Amino acid sequence: RCVSASPSHYCRSRSLVYFFAMIRRFFSSSSVPIALVKTLRERSGAGIIDCKKALEASEGNLEDAIVWLRKRGIDKAAKKEDRVAAEGVVAIALNETNEWNRGVVLEVNSETDFVARNPEFRQYAQLLAQTAAQASLSVVPDGENAEEALLDLPLGGQSSAKILLKELAGKIGENLTVRRASVLSVPKEEGIIAAYSHGIPEFSDLGSIGVLVSLRSSSSAREIVESAGKRIAMHIAAENPRFLNQETVPEEVMKHEMDILMAQLAESGKPPEIAEKIASGRMRKFFQENCLLEQEYVGEDAEDVAAATKTKKPSISHLLLAESKSANAEIILSAFTRLKLGEGVEARTDDFAEEVRKQAGL
């Protein structure tokens, strides 16, 4: 603390000298660069001292350090995806032809929230989604990472959506991007594509979260199938499943999770044979939390589904079973996709310097 009667700029200068001396002292015993500690702190949410230990133990390898933190239950960011931040909108569009039902969900980003509310910006996102949904499979094929195909579509009187976006960016004065896009299709006679958008109440096709669901059924009771699809889409928006079912969980993901669980149990002193049984039980919980068909259904009609299927905690599979009975034909959930605005673009506002002061006891 500067108690001198000197001018304020002199006090600030002394504070800066003191602060940088403190930083050097805090990291002087480590070969880990401060910048790498800061990066791990931002990605994991763990404390600076823990990050420093993790990087020292992993010889500076960032990914290994994250695993080191997770094995000790320190990685606070693993289940906190809400910390991501980016501006823009997620748009959805459906289209029905004589042969196909198609759905498109895409994310268009801006630099500021002010531009994200701009009518022209929003109209661009809506028009691009609608145009993509109307495009043929040969022009815009099904699947994720469809953004490049979408940007090549003629749009708004321009030869491509990419050129129109560039013009809009010049007019608005911000960098605008179509970051992600996903397309689902199903033959018209075999099922439907349902959609749900969440986040902007005045629009049914714009929001911060967009979901598409593909349901297959031979039922003529189309309204029942569509209703089920809409409710499942709303559930997906709320619960964010990572996989459709256990069979679609990659082997490397299961092995990675099992390794983490076994390491955590080993840390607690559990014998290997006991640890393996406990880990298997926790893997069942992992599936229930991350696989859509096994997730507990959270819709407003969950009690009705429970009564219809005679179960206390109905899953999405139970919902499909109940609706299949109502439709007099099996309803199969074949695919889904969910985009959340800013997902994977992390912007933290933590005061790294202040945390160094606290954890160094200075």
Contacts in CASP RR format, 6 or more apart in sequence:
PFRMAT RR
TARGET T0000
AUTHOR 0000-0000-0000
METHOD contacts of the structure
MODEL  1
RCVSASPSHYCRSRSLVYFFAMIRRFFSSSSVPIALVKTLRERSGAGIID
CKKALEASEGNLEDAIVWLRKRGIDKAAKKEDRVAAEGVVAIALNETNEW
NRGVVLEVNSETDFVARNPEFRQYAQLLAQTAAQASLSVVPDGENAEEAL
LDLPLGGQSSAKILLKELAGKIGENLTVRRASVLSVPKEEGIIAAYSHGI
PEFSDLGSIGVLVSLRSSSSAREIVESAGKRIAMHIAAENPRFLNQETVP
EEVMKHEMDILMAQLAESGKPPEIAEKIASGRMRKFFQENCLLEQEYVGE
DAEDVAAATKTKKPSISHLLLAESKSANAEIILSAFTRLKLGEGVEARTD
DFAEEVRKQAGL
2 10 0 8 1.000
2 11 0 8 1.000
2 14 0 8 1.000
2 15 0 8 1.000
4 10 0 8 1.000
4 11 0 8 1.000
4 14 0 8 1.000
19 353 0 8 1.000
19 357 0 8 1.000
22 356 0 8 1.000
22 357 0 8 1.000
22 360 0 8 1.000
22 362 0 8 1.000
23 34 0 8 1.000
23 353 0 8 1.000
23 356 0 8 1.000
25 360 0 8 1.000
26 356 0 8 1.000
26 359 0 8 1.000
26 360 0 8 1.000
26 362 0 8 1.000
27 34 0 8 1.000
27 37 0 8 1.000
27 52 0 8 1.000
30 52 0 8 1.000
30 56 0 8 1.000
31 56 0 8 1.000
32 52 0 8 1.000
32 55 0 8 1.000
32 56 0 8 1.000
32 60 0 8 1.000
36 55 0 8 1.000
36 60 0 8 1.000
36 62 0 8 1.000
37 48 0 8 1.000
37 51 0 8 1.000
37 52 0 8 1.000
37 55 0 8 1.000
38 352 0 8 1.000
39 62 0 8 1.000
40 46 0 8 1.000
40 51 0 8 1.000
40 54 0 8 1.000
40 55 0 8 1.000
40 62 0 8 1.000
40 65 0 8 1.000
40 66 0 8 1.000
40 69 0 8 1.000
41 47 0 8 1.000
41 48 0 8 1.000
41 51 0 8 1.000
41 350 0 8 1.000
41 352 0 8 1.000
41 355 0 8 1.000
42 346 0 8 1.000
42 348 0 8 1.000
42 350 0 8 1.000
43 62 0 8 1.000
43 66 0 8 1.000
43 77 0 8 1.000
43 346 0 8 1.000
44 51 0 8 1.000
44 66 0 8 1.000
44 69 0 8 1.000
44 74 0 8 1.000
44 75 0 8 1.000
44 76 0 8 1.000
44 77 0 8 1.000
44 78 0 8 1.000
45 75 0 8 1.000
45 76 0 8 1.000
45 77 0 8 1.000
45 80 0 8 1.000
46 54 0 8 1.000
46 69 0 8 1.000
46 74 0 8 1.000
46 75 0 8 1.000
46 76 0 8 1.000
46 77 0 8 1.000
47 74 0 8 1.000
47 355 0 8 1.000
47 359 0 8 1.000
48 352 0 8 1.000
48 355 0 8 1.000
48 356 0 8 1.000
48 359 0 8 1.000
49 359 0 8 1.000
50 69 0 8 1.000
50 74 0 8 1.000
51 65 0 8 1.000
51 69 0 8 1.000
54 65 0 8 1.000
54 66 0 8 1.000
54 68 0 8 1.000
54 69 0 8 1.000
54 74 0 8 1.000
55 61 0 8 1.000
55 62 0 8 1.000
55 65 0 8 1.000
57 65 0 8 1.000
57 68 0 8 1.000
58 64 0 8 1.000
58 65 0 8 1.000
58 67 0 8 1.000
58 68 0 8 1.000
66 75 0 8 1.000
67 260 0 8 1.000
69 75 0 8 1.000
70 78 0 8 1.000
70 260 0 8 1.000
71 260 0 8 1.000
71 263 0 8 1.000
71 264 0 8 1.000
71 267 0 8 1.000
72 264 0 8 1.000
72 267 0 8 1.000
73 264 0 8 1.000
77 83 0 8 1.000
81 240 0 8 1.000
81 340 0 8 1.000
81 343 0 8 1.000
81 344 0 8 1.000
83 346 0 8 1.000
83 348 0 8 1.000
84 340 0 8 1.000
84 342 0 8 1.000
84 343 0 8 1.000
84 344 0 8 1.000
84 345 0 8 1.000
84 346 0 8 1.000
84 347 0 8 1.000
85 342 0 8 1.000
85 345 0 8 1.000
85 346 0 8 1.000
85 347 0 8 1.000
86 109 0 8 1.000
86 179 0 8 1.000
86 341 0 8 1.000
86 342 0 8 1.000
86 345 0 8 1.000
86 347 0 8 1.000
87 109 0 8 1.000
87 110 0 8 1.000
87 111 0 8 1.000
87 112 0 8 1.000
87 113 0 8 1.000
87 115 0 8 1.000
87 116 0 8 1.000
87 341 0 8 1.000
88 107 0 8 1.000
88 108 0 8 1.000
88 109 0 8 1.000
88 110 0 8 1.000
88 113 0 8 1.000
88 115 0 8 1.000
88 116 0 8 1.000
88 121 0 8 1.000
88 341 0 8 1.000
89 107 0 8 1.000
89 108 0 8 1.000
89 116 0 8 1.000
89 121 0 8 1.000
89 122 0 8 1.000
89 125 0 8 1.000
89 200 0 8 1.000
89 206 0 8 1.000
89 207 0 8 1.000
89 208 0 8 1.000
89 341 0 8 1.000
90 105 0 8 1.000
90 106 0 8 1.000
90 107 0 8 1.000
90 197 0 8 1.000
90 206 0 8 1.000
90 207 0 8 1.000
90 208 0 8 1.000
90 209 0 8 1.000
90 210 0 8 1.000
90 339 0 8 1.000
90 340 0 8 1.000
90 341 0 8 1.000
91 105 0 8 1.000
91 106 0 8 1.000
91 107 0 8 1.000
91 108 0 8 1.000
91 125 0 8 1.000
91 126 0 8 1.000
91 128 0 8 1.000
91 129 0 8 1.000
91 197 0 8 1.000
91 205 0 8 1.000
91 206 0 8 1.000
91 207 0 8 1.000
92 103 0 8 1.000
92 104 0 8 1.000
92 105 0 8 1.000
92 129 0 8 1.000
92 195 0 8 1.000
92 196 0 8 1.000
92 197 0 8 1.000
92 205 0 8 1.000
92 210 0 8 1.000
92 211 0 8 1.000
92 212 0 8 1.000
93 103 0 8 1.000
93 104 0 8 1.000
93 126 0 8 1.000
93 129 0 8 1.000
93 130 0 8 1.000
93 132 0 8 1.000
93 133 0 8 1.000
93 195 0 8 1.000
93 205 0 8 1.000
94 101 0 8 1.000
94 102 0 8 1.000
94 103 0 8 1.000
94 133 0 8 1.000
94 193 0 8 1.000
94 195 0 8 1.000
95 101 0 8 1.000
95 102 0 8 1.000
95 103 0 8 1.000
95 130 0 8 1.000
95 133 0 8 1.000
95 134 0 8 1.000
96 102 0 8 1.000
96 188 0 8 1.000
97 188 0 8 1.000
98 188 0 8 1.000
99 187 0 8 1.000
99 188 0 8 1.000
100 137 0 8 1.000
100 185 0 8 1.000
100 186 0 8 1.000
100 187 0 8 1.000
100 188 0 8 1.000
101 185 0 8 1.000
101 186 0 8 1.000
101 187 0 8 1.000
101 188 0 8 1.000
101 191 0 8 1.000
101 192 0 8 1.000
101 193 0 8 1.000
102 133 0 8 1.000
102 134 0 8 1.000
102 183 0 8 1.000
102 184 0 8 1.000
102 185 0 8 1.000
102 193 0 8 1.000
103 133 0 8 1.000
103 183 0 8 1.000
103 184 0 8 1.000
103 185 0 8 1.000
103 193 0 8 1.000
103 195 0 8 1.000
103 212 0 8 1.000
104 129 0 8 1.000
104 132 0 8 1.000
104 133 0 8 1.000
104 140 0 8 1.000
104 146 0 8 1.000
104 150 0 8 1.000
104 181 0 8 1.000
104 182 0 8 1.000
104 183 0 8 1.000
104 212 0 8 1.000
105 129 0 8 1.000
105 181 0 8 1.000
105 182 0 8 1.000
105 195 0 8 1.000
105 210 0 8 1.000
105 211 0 8 1.000
105 212 0 8 1.000
105 337 0 8 1.000
105 338 0 8 1.000
105 339 0 8 1.000
106 125 0 8 1.000
106 128 0 8 1.000
106 129 0 8 1.000
106 132 0 8 1.000
106 146 0 8 1.000
106 147 0 8 1.000
106 150 0 8 1.000
106 178 0 8 1.000
106 180 0 8 1.000
106 181 0 8 1.000
106 182 0 8 1.000
106 339 0 8 1.000
107 178 0 8 1.000
107 179 0 8 1.000
107 180 0 8 1.000
107 181 0 8 1.000
107 339 0 8 1.000
107 341 0 8 1.000
107 342 0 8 1.000
108 121 0 8 1.000
108 124 0 8 1.000
108 125 0 8 1.000
108 128 0 8 1.000
108 176 0 8 1.000
108 177 0 8 1.000
108 178 0 8 1.000
108 179 0 8 1.000
109 176 0 8 1.000
109 177 0 8 1.000
109 178 0 8 1.000
109 179 0 8 1.000
109 342 0 8 1.000
109 345 0 8 1.000
110 116 0 8 1.000
110 118 0 8 1.000
110 121 0 8 1.000
110 172 0 8 1.000
110 174 0 8 1.000
110 175 0 8 1.000
110 176 0 8 1.000
111 174 0 8 1.000
111 175 0 8 1.000
112 174 0 8 1.000
115 121 0 8 1.000
115 172 0 8 1.000
115 174 0 8 1.000
115 176 0 8 1.000
116 122 0 8 1.000
118 172 0 8 1.000
120 168 0 8 1.000
120 171 0 8 1.000
120 172 0 8 1.000
121 168 0 8 1.000
121 172 0 8 1.000
121 176 0 8 1.000
122 203 0 8 1.000
122 206 0 8 1.000
124 164 0 8 1.000
124 165 0 8 1.000
124 168 0 8 1.000
125 206 0 8 1.000
126 205 0 8 1.000
126 206 0 8 1.000
127 155 0 8 1.000
127 156 0 8 1.000
128 150 0 8 1.000
128 153 0 8 1.000
128 155 0 8 1.000
128 161 0 8 1.000
128 178 0 8 1.000
129 205 0 8 1.000
131 153 0 8 1.000
131 154 0 8 1.000
131 155 0 8 1.000
131 161 0 8 1.000
132 140 0 8 1.000
132 146 0 8 1.000
132 149 0 8 1.000
132 150 0 8 1.000
132 153 0 8 1.000
132 181 0 8 1.000
132 183 0 8 1.000
135 153 0 8 1.000
137 185 0 8 1.000
139 149 0 8 1.000
139 153 0 8 1.000
140 146 0 8 1.000
140 149 0 8 1.000
140 150 0 8 1.000
140 153 0 8 1.000
140 183 0 8 1.000
141 149 0 8 1.000
141 183 0 8 1.000
142 183 0 8 1.000
142 184 0 8 1.000
142 185 0 8 1.000
143 182 0 8 1.000
143 183 0 8 1.000
143 184 0 8 1.000
143 337 0 8 1.000
144 180 0 8 1.000
144 182 0 8 1.000
144 337 0 8 1.000
145 180 0 8 1.000
145 181 0 8 1.000
145 182 0 8 1.000
146 181 0 8 1.000
146 182 0 8 1.000
146 183 0 8 1.000
147 178 0 8 1.000
147 179 0 8 1.000
147 180 0 8 1.000
147 181 0 8 1.000
149 181 0 8 1.000
150 161 0 8 1.000
150 178 0 8 1.000
150 181 0 8 1.000
151 160 0 8 1.000
151 161 0 8 1.000
151 162 0 8 1.000
151 165 0 8 1.000
151 178 0 8 1.000
152 160 0 8 1.000
152 161 0 8 1.000
152 162 0 8 1.000
153 160 0 8 1.000
153 161 0 8 1.000
154 160 0 8 1.000
154 161 0 8 1.000
155 161 0 8 1.000
155 164 0 8 1.000
156 164 0 8 1.000
157 164 0 8 1.000
158 164 0 8 1.000
158 167 0 8 1.000
161 178 0 8 1.000
165 176 0 8 1.000
165 177 0 8 1.000
165 178 0 8 1.000
168 176 0 8 1.000
169 175 0 8 1.000
169 176 0 8 1.000
179 342 0 8 1.000
180 339 0 8 1.000
182 212 0 8 1.000
182 337 0 8 1.000
182 339 0 8 1.000
184 193 0 8 1.000
184 212 0 8 1.000
184 213 0 8 1.000
184 214 0 8 1.000
184 335 0 8 1.000
184 336 0 8 1.000
184 337 0 8 1.000
185 193 0 8 1.000
185 214 0 8 1.000
186 192 0 8 1.000
186 193 0 8 1.000
186 214 0 8 1.000
186 215 0 8 1.000
186 216 0 8 1.000
186 334 0 8 1.000
190 216 0 8 1.000
190 217 0 8 1.000
190 218 0 8 1.000
191 214 0 8 1.000
191 215 0 8 1.000
191 216 0 8 1.000
191 217 0 8 1.000
191 225 0 8 1.000
192 214 0 8 1.000
192 215 0 8 1.000
192 217 0 8 1.000
192 222 0 8 1.000
192 225 0 8 1.000
192 226 0 8 1.000
192 229 0 8 1.000
193 212 0 8 1.000
193 213 0 8 1.000
193 214 0 8 1.000
193 215 0 8 1.000
194 212 0 8 1.000
194 213 0 8 1.000
194 215 0 8 1.000
194 226 0 8 1.000
194 228 0 8 1.000
194 229 0 8 1.000
194 230 0 8 1.000
194 232 0 8 1.000
194 233 0 8 1.000
195 210 0 8 1.000
195 211 0 8 1.000
195 212 0 8 1.000
195 213 0 8 1.000
195 230 0 8 1.000
195 233 0 8 1.000
196 210 0 8 1.000
196 211 0 8 1.000
196 230 0 8 1.000
196 233 0 8 1.000
196 234 0 8 1.000
196 236 0 8 1.000
196 237 0 8 1.000
197 203 0 8 1.000
197 204 0 8 1.000
197 205 0 8 1.000
197 206 0 8 1.000
197 207 0 8 1.000
197 209 0 8 1.000
197 210 0 8 1.000
197 211 0 8 1.000
198 207 0 8 1.000
198 208 0 8 1.000
198 209 0 8 1.000
198 210 0 8 1.000
198 211 0 8 1.000
198 234 0 8 1.000
198 237 0 8 1.000
199 207 0 8 1.000
199 208 0 8 1.000
199 209 0 8 1.000
200 206 0 8 1.000
200 207 0 8 1.000
200 208 0 8 1.000
207 341 0 8 1.000
208 340 0 8 1.000
208 341 0 8 1.000
209 237 0 8 1.000
209 338 0 8 1.000
209 339 0 8 1.000
209 340 0 8 1.000
209 341 0 8 1.000
210 237 0 8 1.000
210 338 0 8 1.000
210 339 0 8 1.000
210 340 0 8 1.000
211 233 0 8 1.000
211 234 0 8 1.000
211 236 0 8 1.000
211 237 0 8 1.000
211 336 0 8 1.000
211 337 0 8 1.000
211 338 0 8 1.000
211 339 0 8 1.000
212 233 0 8 1.000
212 336 0 8 1.000
212 337 0 8 1.000
212 338 0 8 1.000
213 229 0 8 1.000
213 232 0 8 1.000
213 233 0 8 1.000
213 236 0 8 1.000
213 333 0 8 1.000
213 335 0 8 1.000
213 336 0 8 1.000
214 333 0 8 1.000
214 334 0 8 1.000
214 335 0 8 1.000
214 336 0 8 1.000
215 225 0 8 1.000
215 228 0 8 1.000
215 229 0 8 1.000
215 232 0 8 1.000
215 331 0 8 1.000
215 332 0 8 1.000
215 333 0 8 1.000
215 334 0 8 1.000
216 331 0 8 1.000
216 332 0 8 1.000
216 334 0 8 1.000
217 225 0 8 1.000
217 324 0 8 1.000
217 327 0 8 1.000
217 329 0 8 1.000
217 330 0 8 1.000
217 331 0 8 1.000
217 332 0 8 1.000
218 329 0 8 1.000
218 330 0 8 1.000
219 225 0 8 1.000
219 327 0 8 1.000
219 328 0 8 1.000
219 329 0 8 1.000
219 331 0 8 1.000
220 329 0 8 1.000
221 326 0 8 1.000
221 327 0 8 1.000
221 328 0 8 1.000
221 329 0 8 1.000
224 323 0 8 1.000
224 326 0 8 1.000
224 327 0 8 1.000
225 323 0 8 1.000
225 327 0 8 1.000
225 331 0 8 1.000
227 323 0 8 1.000
228 319 0 8 1.000
228 320 0 8 1.000
228 323 0 8 1.000
228 331 0 8 1.000
231 299 0 8 1.000
231 301 0 8 1.000
231 319 0 8 1.000
232 292 0 8 1.000
232 316 0 8 1.000
232 319 0 8 1.000
232 333 0 8 1.000
232 336 0 8 1.000
233 336 0 8 1.000
234 299 0 8 1.000
235 295 0 8 1.000
235 297 0 8 1.000
235 298 0 8 1.000
235 299 0 8 1.000
235 316 0 8 1.000
236 292 0 8 1.000
236 336 0 8 1.000
236 338 0 8 1.000
237 338 0 8 1.000
238 298 0 8 1.000
239 295 0 8 1.000
239 298 0 8 1.000
240 338 0 8 1.000
240 340 0 8 1.000
241 290 0 8 1.000
241 291 0 8 1.000
241 292 0 8 1.000
241 295 0 8 1.000
241 336 0 8 1.000
241 338 0 8 1.000
242 249 0 8 1.000
242 290 0 8 1.000
242 291 0 8 1.000
243 249 0 8 1.000
243 290 0 8 1.000
243 291 0 8 1.000
243 292 0 8 1.000
244 291 0 8 1.000
244 292 0 8 1.000
244 293 0 8 1.000
244 333 0 8 1.000
244 335 0 8 1.000
244 336 0 8 1.000
245 291 0 8 1.000
245 292 0 8 1.000
245 293 0 8 1.000
245 294 0 8 1.000
246 287 0 8 1.000
246 291 0 8 1.000
246 294 0 8 1.000
248 291 0 8 1.000
249 287 0 8 1.000
249 290 0 8 1.000
249 291 0 8 1.000
254 283 0 8 1.000
257 283 0 8 1.000
257 286 0 8 1.000
258 279 0 8 1.000
258 283 0 8 1.000
261 278 0 8 1.000
261 279 0 8 1.000
261 282 0 8 1.000
261 283 0 8 1.000
262 275 0 8 1.000
262 276 0 8 1.000
262 279 0 8 1.000
265 274 0 8 1.000
265 275 0 8 1.000
265 278 0 8 1.000
265 279 0 8 1.000
266 272 0 8 1.000
266 275 0 8 1.000
270 278 0 8 1.000
287 294 0 8 1.000
288 294 0 8 1.000
288 295 0 8 1.000
288 296 0 8 1.000
288 315 0 8 1.000
289 295 0 8 1.000
292 316 0 8 1.000
292 333 0 8 1.000
292 336 0 8 1.000
293 315 0 8 1.000
293 316 0 8 1.000
293 317 0 8 1.000
293 320 0 8 1.000
293 333 0 8 1.000
294 315 0 8 1.000
294 316 0 8 1.000
294 317 0 8 1.000
295 315 0 8 1.000
295 316 0 8 1.000
296 313 0 8 1.000
296 314 0 8 1.000
296 315 0 8 1.000
297 305 0 8 1.000
297 314 0 8 1.000
297 315 0 8 1.000
297 316 0 8 1.000
297 318 0 8 1.000
297 319 0 8 1.000
302 314 0 8 1.000
304 322 0 8 1.000
305 314 0 8 1.000
305 318 0 8 1.000
305 319 0 8 1.000
305 322 0 8 1.000
306 312 0 8 1.000
306 313 0 8 1.000
306 314 0 8 1.000
306 318 0 8 1.000
308 322 0 8 1.000
308 325 0 8 1.000
309 318 0 8 1.000
309 321 0 8 1.000
309 322 0 8 1.000
311 318 0 8 1.000
314 322 0 8 1.000
316 333 0 8 1.000
320 331 0 8 1.000
320 332 0 8 1.000
320 333 0 8 1.000
323 331 0 8 1.000
324 330 0 8 1.000
324 331 0 8 1.000
356 362 0 8 1.000
END
